[in-house]
Amino acid sequence: MIRLIASDMDGTLLNSKKEFDDEFFNILQELLNKEIYFVIASGNQFHHLYNQFLPYSDDLYFISENGSFITKVKKELYSFTMDQYDVQTIYDVLKQYPEIMPVIGGKERSYIPRQYQAFQEEIERHYDEYIFINDLKDITEGVLKFSIHDPQHHIERYVELIKKSLPKHLKIMTSGNEWMDIQDEKINKGFGINFLIKTLNLTKNDCMAFGDQMNDYELLKNVKYSFAMKNAIPPIKEIAYQVIQSNDEAGVTQKIKEILKGEF
């Protein structure tokens, strides 16, 4: 019996227009009625995710910032903040590539160097709580992770360049062709789902998850029933229990409907 369902957002639960399909919230209510836990596992900011799921948000679990911040009812269950030396190192490396925009994630808000104010429209697609800063000294809370946006949509060309300049315990993961994340190698969505499995006294066999990009890899590896979207990258399809319809075909909702009907 499935007792927990976790899903990535962009490229997975949301369609290419960043929208939920028409049936999703009715299906979500059915899951909650049956006391099946629903978990949002995303690289996105908690505040943005929380607002996207209103009025259901307080009934859900959030693994945000790729596992760095885990919450329920706006209550922190777990967080991992980066070492200040690592934060400074990443910041200095990214300064070498002024054409791409770094976003520094905290629990309360995200922080963006002031020279990227022209990217505000893109920023507001992903961040509800943010401020522009002049320097790292303007950040007064712990840093969860860095996200980097390439407006030219070729983020992978920067991965190896940046990786060579970082300490080995920091990892880079792409999340589509526009964004990548840098964070401690110990933290990922798989860490987050394992934390919730233990917290809720479940097993991997009780859980299923949906994803499409490399930042979903550990999430899918840590549940028995892992589903890759038809639009997922090849490494995600290779490890999946099953490949399902794409995000533009409401693949997540359709698979959950099968579960609710007892057809899975």
QUIURRA-V116697 format. One record per run of one state. SS is the DSSP state (@ for helix, = for strand, . for the rest). FROM is the first residue (numbers start at 1). TO is the last residue. If there is no record, write none. Layout:
ss=[SS	SS]
from=[FROM	FROM]
to=[TO	TO]
This chain:
ss=[.	=	.	@	.	@	.	=	.	@	.	@	.	=	@	.	=	.	=	.	@	.	=	.	=	@	.	=	.	@	.	=	.	@	.	=	.	=	.	@	.	@	=	.	@	.	=	.	@	.	=	.	@	.	@	.]
from=[1	4	8	9	14	24	34	37	42	46	53	57	60	61	65	68	69	73	75	80	84	95	100	106	110	114	127	130	134	136	139	145	151	156	164	170	175	179	185	189	200	204	207	212	214	222	225	230	234	240	242	245	247	250	251	261]
to=[3	7	8	13	23	33	36	41	45	52	56	59	60	64	67	68	72	74	79	83	94	99	105	109	113	126	129	133	135	138	144	150	155	163	169	174	178	184	188	199	203	206	211	213	221	224	229	233	239	241	244	246	249	250	260	264]
